[in-house]
Structure formats: structure tokens, C-alpha cells
Amino acid sequence: MNRTTAPLRRLLAVAAVASLLAACGNPAPASPAVSATASGTPEALAFPAVESPSPSPSPEASPSPSPSPPPIDLTTTPFTVLVLGGDDGFRTDSIIVAGIDPVKRRVTFVSLPRDTIDVPLPDGGVFRQQKVNAFYDFAAASPARYPQGAGRATADMMGKLLRIHIDFYAATSFAGFTNLVNAMGGVRVNVPRTVVDPRYQVTSTNIGIRFNAGVQVMGGARALIYARTRQGDNDFERARRQQVFLAAAGNQLLSKPALFSALLAARGNLITDFPLAQVPALVSALGSIPSGSIVSGAVLGPSQYSTQTACSCGYALEPNLAAMRKIAASLFPWAVTR
């Protein structure tokens, strides 16, 4: 299968670090146009009924969205952002929660594997026997149940899973990732270990990729390969690479504030509900973050955070809710809910 023309299912939302710092994005929390059957792969052909709490809500019901909390001062208050990377579908194979603490000047990431199933929902239901990467599409196709939109609904779902409050979300796709990275003039990444994927098909005549350990600047196309490759290792190492790239992009933005102007020109590549009015003050506050304080966190995979399980959807991971919530509480203590 040609990876350059196949559905772009394994994307990194790393360029949405721009939204973490509120440098770009659309102010309205709109969702990309999606289809519940966007991909021809079996796991996306149809959505099963989502298990709901008893009594089951009427499918025609239009629940009222939760009241919006008062605005928070992002220069003095820690906050969380759900970063989503998805295909044109919009199946979110990259799911990262970022925590930004402007007081302690620290940024932390947690990645949720796309194969996680049986995710609890805020209304008490469960996304039963369906992979978490299909939820964004499901919410977009269910506006009566999720009037807040797919992005906010996915943030609420992740908050329920981890038992934390997620303040904002940001979503980007293949084109958005490439454009945002290119707008930064590439990202300088210190690759922690050599990555080799002999089967990665860049073009019909260019097969195989290699990233040597060490510092290198990646443009959008090269960065996307670094984010997507997994045949040389696995999905969990790929998630760690995504965190490495996010940290590098964040450090670069903080060290070169002029890059924000370039990112504003690429703002159409990102969808977010981040409060853009707070951009200048936030950038000023975060500008003093030591580079070592933008760190990678956990990948919530087996065997500590999930267990491989049988599922009609294929390879799947059953979440260990207690373990996931414990690590989330340690990384995002200000956001813990009950």
C-alpha cells in the first residue's frame, strides 16, 4: 500500500503546539466536515450503538451543553489541552493531552493509544467495543447527542477517562501538520535513538526511511514520516516520538517568538477553542520556561496502563482506569475531578 496515497490514518497533531501557546487556530470551536464512514477499513464502516446509562436517553433528545465556566487567566492558572491528529475522516490516531503550568513553568504530555476501547463517557455510558480513535467521527455524526461539537465532545470524553478537566482542544490533519511545521521553517529535533523502517513507502520508487540519533531539522514532510513510522518498532514508540517532537516544537516557539507571526498565516490548518485573546500575555509568561521543563510524559499502553483484549474491531487495549487516572493526577494535579 502506498503510504503517500492511502488514507492518512496515523498522523501527529504535534503542530497543534501552536494552539497550546494560542498562536493560531480558528476561534470558533467548529469541527471538520466528517463522515461516519469516511474510510473503507472495517473498523470505520459503521458505529455500534454506544452503551448508555440506564435509563437510556432518547436518540432524538438534544441535551443542553454544560454551562461554560468563566474565563481563566492562562498566565497564572495551569490548564490542559487535548491535541488531536487525524485523517481526512477525521479518525484521531494521535491523541495527546498537554498540561501547561505557567506558574511552575512546566509542560507535560500524555498519549492515549488509538486502539484503546471501552472508554467511559461523561453521560455514564461506554464507547463499547469501539476504538477511541473513532469517537471524534461518532460525535460529529451525532449532533443531537453532542451539540457542543466533536472536538469538545472528545475533550469531555478524555476528561472522563482520565478523571481530569480538559480546558481546550486543538485538532489538525495531514495538510495542517505539514503546513504548520513548514511555517515554522522546520523543527529542530534531538532524535533520542536511531529509527529505521525498511518498509516505509515514501514514493513508488523510494522505500524505507532512517532517522539517525542526534540533532536534525525536519521540514513538514520529513517530520510527518517521523511521526507516522512504526514498522521499525510499534505504536507506543511512535507515540513517544510524537511527544519528543511536540516538546521540540514548543521549545522552538518559545525561543523564537517571531515564529508566531508565521504561524498566524497558517491558522486555517488548525481547529481549536483556545481563547486567542490571551495570546500575547501567555506567550510572554511562557517565554521564561526553561527548555528542560517541556517534557514528555506517559504513553498509556500495556502493560501498566492497559491490557490487550479480544474485540471485533481487531487489536484492542482494555484500559486500566485506576492506573491511567493515577498517572494523570500526578502529571496534571490541578485538573483532577471526581
Phi, psi and omega in degrees: 000131180284117186288343181275343181244345179291162176306133186275085191265345187236081188247155175259131177269023185302326182294344177290000170304335175301323180285331178300328178260007175061033182275334181205180182120166179271132183294331180278135181282053179282165179243148177299151175296128184225164175233142179292346178233047186293327183250151178276004180284149185304324186288350181244005185289330180200157178255131174287165176296133179279129180296127182247160177292160179268133358284152182289136178289151177293135180296340180274349184294147178241089183296147179283137179294154179298144179299141182288134177288158178298151180302145178251152178276105186287352178276344183234354186238127176298149180211165181237150178226131172270120181255123184240133173239128184216171179277189181290357189280302038228085180274124190266089179279347175245116183229110185228131171259127177248135175247129182240120179245099183289342179282309178276355179054062184217141177232132183227148181238149170225134180248138176252124179301141182295339183272005178294134180239178176053046180280131179290148182249154183302331181277004179099354178276187180221138175279074195289131175053037178220138182289147184297334181290351178266354187291320181303313177301315181299315180295321179295328180273000182232063185296333179293321180280330184233070182293343179285352180097159186295321182296311180293323178297320179292322176297319178295320178297315179295324177297320177294317180301313185267354183058047173224160174270130177253118189284319187219167174225159175213135183227141176215166182239190180306306182296321179297316178302308183300315182294320181291319178296317178295326179296333177278357185076024185090167180235132180276114186240135173264095183292119187291329179209153181298137179241125180231127175230098184290349183253359182290120184264099179288311172222181181294338181245358182240098184240132180103139179224159178212133172239111178287148176298144179123181185279134177204153177261127181248125169282179186303312183295315180293320179296323179296321177297316179301324181283330188264330186299140178209353183292336178281344177215260181194179181299327186285323174292325176298319178298322178293323177296322179298320177294319177302317182291319177302315180298318179295317180296319178297315178299320182293319178296320181289329181277343181226078183304335181298340180296337181297327178297318179294323181290329177299326179291340181255018188297337180291353181270005185224141175241125186204157174251022180296139180286095188296337181296339182268007183305303186303314182294321181294316179299320178296319181292319183281346184297343181261009180292125175299144184303326181288353181269356172263102193235156173279149178249232186257155166252118191275061181248191181288156000259355184286323188248351179199168182227136177297139184216163179282141180201142176295345180276002180101208179305130184212156180236125176273123185288141169268093188300320182298315181291319179298316182290329179293314180291324178297320179295327180284329182270331182231061188298330182289342188259000186296135175240175179231000000 
